[in-house]
């Protein structure tokens, strides 16, 4: 290691994709400030938010994204999402011809189903960390794994059967990277991960997963205030998986449509979508993909609570939020608790709102999530608008040492 460092200092070599990010973290600086130009981090093509034209394009683009993200390419981390990209991706996926077959390769490492299983198991572990500690906790580690271990497999030798399984599993892992980036509020980057995941799922002929990716895009679009696009993405997901839809997937997509419609103020359409979600979930069966198993009655109650809060039906929001605590998904429970606090506030019960907000802070103390901070910031603004009160002062005193509360006030 000493010889490696000496080589860097003498200008004979530069840190590679593994050591470069570690060096940047240790020195609290960026690759540009250190004069590093590895992994294509200065390649502006990673900022392109277009839908890949082929499986090979998707492999190349997602690899570039992983490297640029790993190397802290600031224009990518701070990029804004592209509104046209949502429409282009959903349309091109809906009208796509038969999925392209990942072409058998003659070069590179040999890839088997065991390698695919390893990716799946590793991604599942990271998903658990994301759920428990937030997207900013292990996001860098996920990208490092994808870049260092998964990228060579995509460039490897595999049969058609293995290729489809590989593409589906990498699509799911890239979807996770998108969710974690979204949770960290790197919105342009998250959108680009979602786009690549959608193309990989398309080529794997995994329409259920592809629909779930469109649903994730809808979720992000609603968060960002693009409500029309969000509703369109949810409807595209429903339409696109119609031949292979499962009750839970239909319920989740209807719920995403309802979230978007609530923000537009269309109460009747929102309630119709929620009723469709409830009816669909009642028909849940054993044919559900395991990655959608988290969406249960508590999750649907949380989505309904968001909806009724957003249409200013505070009492109904309270009723649904009280049924939304899973006890097993920390971040989801944090969001549900904050919605409950906000609903109490909108109902005029400031004291109860503050009590519930403090519960949320205790629940979320371990979370590293910019989205969680945004929920708290919105609550703080609404609390301030409600006027000065003893309950608000007590909350500020008790919350003064909570990291998320402090972050929400900056």
C-alpha positions, 0 to 999 in steps of 0.5 A: 500500500505504501508503494501505491501511495508513493506512486500516486504522490510521484505522479506515476499513476492515479487512484483507480475506481476503488481507491479513488472514492476512498481517497476522496472520502478520506480527504473530504474532497472531490475527484476534480479537486484532486485532479482525478479523471478516472471512470469517465466521471467527466463524460457528459454523456452520463447526464443524458436522460434518454431511454436506451435504444438497445440492451448493449446501450443499457449495459454501457450507460448503467456502467457509466452511471455507476462509475460517475456516481461512485466517483462523486461526479457533481453534475450528475449528483445535482442533476434535475430530473427530465420531464420528457424522459418520464413520458418517453420511457413509459411510451417506449416501454409500452409500445416496445416490440418483443424484448431483445435477447441479451446476445450470447457473448464470446468474451469475458467472465463466464456467468451462471445462475449462481452468480445471479443468485449472489447478486440477488442475495446481496441486493436483498441485504442492501434493501434491508439496510435501506429500509432500516437506516435510510437511503443515505446509509449504504448508498455508496456501498451499493454503487461500489458493489454494482460497479466492481462486482456486477458490471463485469458480469454484464460484460461476461459470457452467458446463455440466453436463459442466464442473460434474462435472469441476469438482466432481471436481477440487475434491473432490480438492484438498479431499481434499489439504487434509484430508490436510495438515490431518490431517498437521498434527494439526488433526483436526476440521478435517481431518475436515470437509474430508474430509466436504466432499470426499466430497459434492463427489465424490458430485455429480461421480459420481466413486465411485472418488474418493469411496471414496478419501476414505472410505479417508482417513477410515479412516486418520485414525480409526485414527490417533486410536484409533477402530478400529471406525469405521476398519474400517467406513469401509474396508469402506464404501469397498470396498462403495461402489465395487464396480461401478467398483473397480480392483485398486489401490483394492481393495488400498488399502482392504483395507490400511486395514481391516487397519490398523484390525483390527491395532489391535483385536488381531484377528490373523486378520482382519488377516492376511486383509485383508492377504492380500486386499490383496496378491492385489488389487494383483497384478492392477493394470492400466492402468485405475487413477486416476492419483492412486492410482498411489503405492500400490505394493508398497512402500506395501503393505509399509509398511502390512503393517509397521504391522500386524505391529508393532501385533500384536506380530509384530516380526520380520515387521514388520521384514521388511516395513518393510525392503521399504517404502522407495520412495526417492521419497516422503519422508514415507512413507519416514520413517514406514516407517523409524520403524516399522522402528525400533520393530519392532527395539525390540520385538524387543529389538534396541535398538542397531539400533533407535536406528541406524534411528531416527537414519536416520529423523531424517536423512530427515525433517529437512525435514519439517514434520509433526505426525504425524511428531513423534507417531511419534517421540514414541511411539518415545521412550516405548517406548525409555524403557520399554526401560530405560537403554542406551548406544545410547539415550544415544548416540542422544539425543546425536546427535539433540539438534540434530534439530528433529523429535526436539526437538519429540517431547520436548516 
